[in-house]
């Protein structure tokens, strides 16, 4: 019984590259790059730089963005390789379905839905706050007086403006992907022009003295200088700045709408990450040089700083550009959501009607409308801080699974080519001690050149054990860093943990890899995927308890849908039953033929 359950949960998608898509292939490299930049370059550049500089990292916020960019690049490279392998709609959901199995794929898809719903709602809430600030807070005051919501875990008032903004965007996305892509490209260009204006104008007003403030000048915000909160502040800032890079994976969901997905999607991911990092690094640099970090406005830093230096015209140019930028970011945040739902519905693990594509617009209309209504409700009842807290965990989990999938696929076995040579090499060492034989096998001392069942199994176990040790290592760094060099037990455990992680990476590096030709491959495997797993687990463990509680509740709802609907309606499950039925029929027919031959002989 347990074997059958395991078989159900690990059945894999086998036809990811077959069949003709109903969705229109109309997105080129420029469209995909603009989608990645537009989905990512929003709240981060217009809010995050100022808030992290003031409270967490000081002028070293530019280094925080650098660390966050490196962590995001690891995940981006893994996404790029999978986009080259599996050019289908659904992003990490499809990738994990092909490599690991249905249950893990459902978990990833369900968390991607959470990420994009919360991402859309949070950007809509931020855009609403920006428009409200332009109206001198009159909108929020009127809504707070008219319909106050005095509940601790909800917004102080219903944000109808953000709800309406989401519905307008939903109608645009439902109308057609090409039309929404054109608008996204226009908004992205306006966004980049705004960033360019900030960098040029800020450079003119930059004063290096603001990076050299004394401790008595900063009003209690750190110790002054370039790193007023020390190296710990830079790393804590990196954890926050990482969320400024969330969104580039929107490109990976367009596998059925890209003209040349295997080439253009990996390129678009890499190019968009370079553009995004350049913008964040430059903006955070000029922002902290223009005005002291301790006096930044954490909600709208650019209008405040340009107001302080007396450039009112630039202030309004930047503020108007920020509104367009947030529109782009909201479009990019919501664009992948109906496509993930569409992919899951087509596979039968969520409700099938959600996968229906309209014959005129070539978009999943029902999934798009449902996505918009859900995101609008979230934006209506939760405030910006609550939404940002809720959106991170699903993203990080998806990034972790994608990195693991890269390792699984790189070391997957090819028994037809290599198993015989492996058995021959292994038998040559058959008379040696058991421990020595295990050592030879673990570190591939036979120098096998082709992956096989044994080397693949070693890598799979190594990946799982490495993830466990990486989580333990991260927990120690986060919760008891001061005890590592003070307490003998923690010091010993810390170095043993680190040693095991290094040994496991070496074991994986010694195994032969699959040599299939792809338009893009992650370099330095297994090191980059392992670093990606470590960074993602570290940031997940930085999240607070309430975020984990909400995450568990969301997963519980998803499990109810999967086990009561998805297991029985899965398309892969239907194929398995059909194959089993054909096998049974062939066996039955073979038995009849044998009986007939025996009867005739008699």
Protein Blocks (a to p, Z undefined) as FASTA:
>chain_A
ZZmmmmmmmpccfklmgcjdfbdcfbdfklmmmmmmmmmmmmlmmmmmmmmmmmmnomml
mmmmmmmmmmmmmmmmmmmmmmmmmgcehijmlmmmmmnomklmmmmmmmmmmmmmmmmm
mmmmmmmmmmmmmnoommmmmmmmmmccfdfkbcfbdcfklmmmmmmmmmmmmnomklmm
mmmmmmmmmmmmmmmmmmmmmmmmpcfklmmccfklnnonajejjblnojmlmmmmmmmm
mmmmgojlmmmmmmmmcfblmlmmmmmmmmmmmmmmmmmmmmmmmmmmmpcfklccfklm
mlmmmmmnopaklmmmmmmmmmmmmmmmmmmmmmmmmmmmmmmmmnopacfklmpccfkl
opafklmmmmmmmmmmmmmmpcfklmmmmmmmmmmmmmmmmmmmmmmmmmpccfklmmmm
mmmmmmmmmmpcfklmmmmmmnopnopabdcfklmmmmmmmmmmmmmmmmmmmmmmmmmm
mlmmmpmklmmmmmmmmmmmmmmmmmmmmpccdfbdcfbdcehiaklmmmmmmmmmmmmm
mpcfklmmmmmmmmmmmmmmmmmmmmmmomklmmmmmmmmmmmmmmmmmmmmmmmmmmmm
ZZ
